């Protein structure tokens, strides 16, 4: 990733995000969004983020793409703690503790 | 009179935004560290944090850039993560749509998850407030979140330069995302969307330039929406 490309990504992402946020607020007398659009938008974070991490969990780059017990355990613990506590921070702390614990135990 | 009411609305927003310090500080620090570890210099890290102010999409962009995904795929995927913000924008328009355009632009720039959640609740509880008070409340919340997001990213980026390699930081982003998603799995439809997302992403991991990810996101959104419809129909007894 070269410097120019990095800056292009940063600027486009910044502009695009602003456009999404300003979309309806920016229009005077904006019409309500159709129900089917809202129904899909509700699921964007839970639809995109798991897809982003799944390959990194199963085939981590750090081990050259081989499944790794410590990382699988850590991912499992993160989700379980997040479901149980409904708190992202506890989930991160528990996931990180599991990762380092498992890396240390399993060598 | 109006201005003193607005001032009190601003400070109410500020106070009610304060608990988010506990969320913003660790995520800001973590983003600074992760971006620096991924090879961003300080200017790039700070530019992204100031221009985008959307943690999940920033982590997503950094992760994909570290994987050498093409620029277009990085931008489209990171924007897909932010699509929900158009929904926030639509939801706030009945309350804030008649404010001066510069105020609406400022609100849009700072329209993050936490500010939306608080403002939506506030406008429902106190619908009779003037436009000025509603705008002031929103900006009060933003005034807690945004400077803190920039500041903690800066600290994290500085710390990142001091963290030795070999700390398994490759896994910071996956853990962060899983931790963000797990508490969102409130309904069956959310669970179905997340499972479909994982399954399709793994099945399509062979597709070039991380494009399998986009397909997975779209299919999973449709799966969530269809599950919701199916449940609504079933509970209506049709």
Interface residues (C-beta under 8 A of the other chain):
Chain A: X1 X5 X6 X7 X8 X9 X10 X11 X12 X13 X14 X15 X16 X17 X18 X20 X21 X22 X23 X24 X25 X26 X27 X28 X29 X30 X32 X33 X36 X38 X39 X40 X41 X42 X43 X44 X45 X46 X47 X48 X49 X50 X51 X52 X53 X54 X55 X56 X57 X58 X59 X60 X61 X62 X71 X74 X75 X78 X79 X80 X81 X82 X83 X85 X86 X87 X88 X89 X91 X92 X95 X96 X99 X100 X103
Chain B: X22 X23 X26 X30 X39 X40 X44 X47 X48 X51 X52 X53 X54 X56 X57 X60 X61 X63 X64 X65 X66 X67 X68 X71 X74 X75 X77 X78 X79 X80 X81 X82 X83 X84 X85 X86 X87 X88 X89 X90 X92 X93 X96 X97 X98 X101 X104 X105 X107 X108 X109 X111 X168 X170 X171 X172 X173 X174 X175 X176 X177 X178 X179 X180 X181 X182 X183 X184 X185 X189 X190 X193 X194 X195 X196 X197 X198 X200 X201 X202 X205 X212 X213 X216 X217 X218 X220 X221 X222 X223 X224 X225 X228 X229
